[in-house]
Amino acid sequence: MALKSNYNSASFGRDIQRQADSIHERILQTFIRAGEEFVKQAREQMQEHAMGTYKDITANLRNSIGYYIFQDGKVVFQNPASSDYAGPESEGRLSNSEIESANTEAIRDIVNPRGFQLTAVAGMNYASYVESKGYNVISYQVDVMVVNLMIDLEYLNVLDKGSAARYEESIIPQ
């Protein structure tokens, strides 16, 4: 009696692709949740901390806080620029498109061409100056986001415990 294979390479390829797509979607959703929490915490910090915060006169700095998610060097999701917060002075306040342009400029040189990348940004050219004076713009929230993200990715079994997953914090001087 001869054995006959039921192996179908096309079906096998589709199954592998379906599993890869499912993993990519879970990673993307995890990054989106992390990014949204980062933006919420960073934009609202001024209302919660009575001491040690900067004066956001036009609200441009706070409104420029956002994130981008890249897959293989291409933007697959982004938190849009927002002019939701109003500072005490409306003169000098930037439009959403101007804030978005500043954010795009701030991250253009740090995009990784392979894999997934979550990039948190405060796009105003003076964000690093404010941080250098000892004020928190996004540093604390980025640290919290990275820790939570590593835990979430380990839970999804897409990141091995103790892996060499990279965390880079880029302060982009303007």
N, C-alpha and C positions, 0 to 999 in steps of 0.2 A: 504494500500500500504506500503510495507516494504522498509526501506532504506538499501542500500548496500554500503559498504565502498569501495572506490577505492585505499585505502592506501596500499602502497607497501613498506615494511620496507627496502628491499634491495635497491630500487630506492632512498628512502629517505637517506639512509646511503651513497650512492654514491654521491648524491647532496651535503651533508654536507662535505664529503671528498674533493670534487672538490672545494668548497668554501674555505676550510682550505688550500688546496694546492695553490690556487690563492693568498690568504693572505700571505702565506709563501714566495711565489715567489716575491711579491711586497716588502716585508721586505728585502729579500736577495738582490734584485736589488738596493734598497735604501741604504743598507749597503755598497754594492760594489761602488756605486757612491761616498758615503762619504769617503770610504777608499782610492779610487783613487785620490780624491781631496786632502786628507790629505797627501798622499805620494808625490804628485806633489808639493804642497806648502812646505813641510818639506825638500825635496831634493833640491829645487831651492832657498831656502831662502838665501843661501850664496851669490848668485849672485845679490840679490836684496837689501841686507842690508849692507851698507858700514861700519857700526860700530856695535860693540857688537856681532860679530860672532866669532866662534872658527876657528882655522886653521885646516882644514881637510887634513893633509899632504898626507895620503895614500888613502883617499876617502872611507876607510872602514866604518867609522861611518855613513856617508851619504848613502852609498850603503846598509847598514843594515836596513835602515828605510823601514818598510813595515807594512802589516796588515794581520790578519787572521780573518775569519768569522767561528764561530762554531755554530752548531745547535745540541742541546742536547749532548754537549761534543765532537762532532766529527767535524773535519775541513771539511767545505763544499766549501770554497773558500779561496784562499790566493793570495797575491801579491808576485810574485816570487822575490827572491834576485836578485840584479842587480849589475853588475860592469860597468854600463854605464858611471858613473862619474869617472874621473881620477884625482887624486891629483898630486901635483908637483913631488912626488916621487913614482916610481912604486915598489921599494923594500918594502916588507912588505904588499903589497896589497893582500887581500884574494880573493880566487875564489868564484864563486856563491855558490857552495856547502858548502864551509866553512862559508860563511855569513849565509846561510840558517840554518846550524847547530847551529850557535850562536843564531839566532832568536828563533829556536825551544827550545833551552835550557832556554832562557830568559822567555818564557811564559808557560813552562810545568806545573807549580804549580798554575796557576791562571785561569784554564779553569773551567767554570761553567758547571755542568752536565745537566742542564735543560735550555731550551729556546735558544734564539739567543744571540750571544755575538760577538761584534766587538772589536778586540784587536789590538791596534796600538803599534808598537814596534820599538825601536832602539836597535838592538841586540848586539852591542859591549859591552863588560863587563865594559867599562869605560864611557858609556853614562851618567850614573847617576853622575859620578864624574864631567864631563864637565858641566852638568846642575847645580851641587852644587856650581860651581865657578861663577855662574851668567850668563852663556851663554845659549841660547835657542838651544836645539837639536830638541825636538818635543813638548814641553809643550804648547806653544802658539797654534800650529796647532791642538793639541788634544782638547784644549778648544774650538776653533772655530768649529771643527768637531762635538763635542758633542752638542753645541747649534744648529747648522744646522740640525743635525740628529733628535733632539727632535722636531724641527719645522716640518721636513719632515714626521716623524712618526705620529704626531698629524694630519697633513694634510691627511694622509692615513686612518685616523680613527682607527688606531691600537694602539694608545696610547692616553689615556684620558688627557685632559688639567689638569695640576696640579697633575699628577699621581706621584706615588712613584717610577717611573723608576729609576733604580740605575745607577749612574755614579761613577766608581771607577778608580782612577788613581794610578797605582802601579809603584812606583820607585823600581826597583829590584836591590839592592846592590850586587855587584859581588866581 
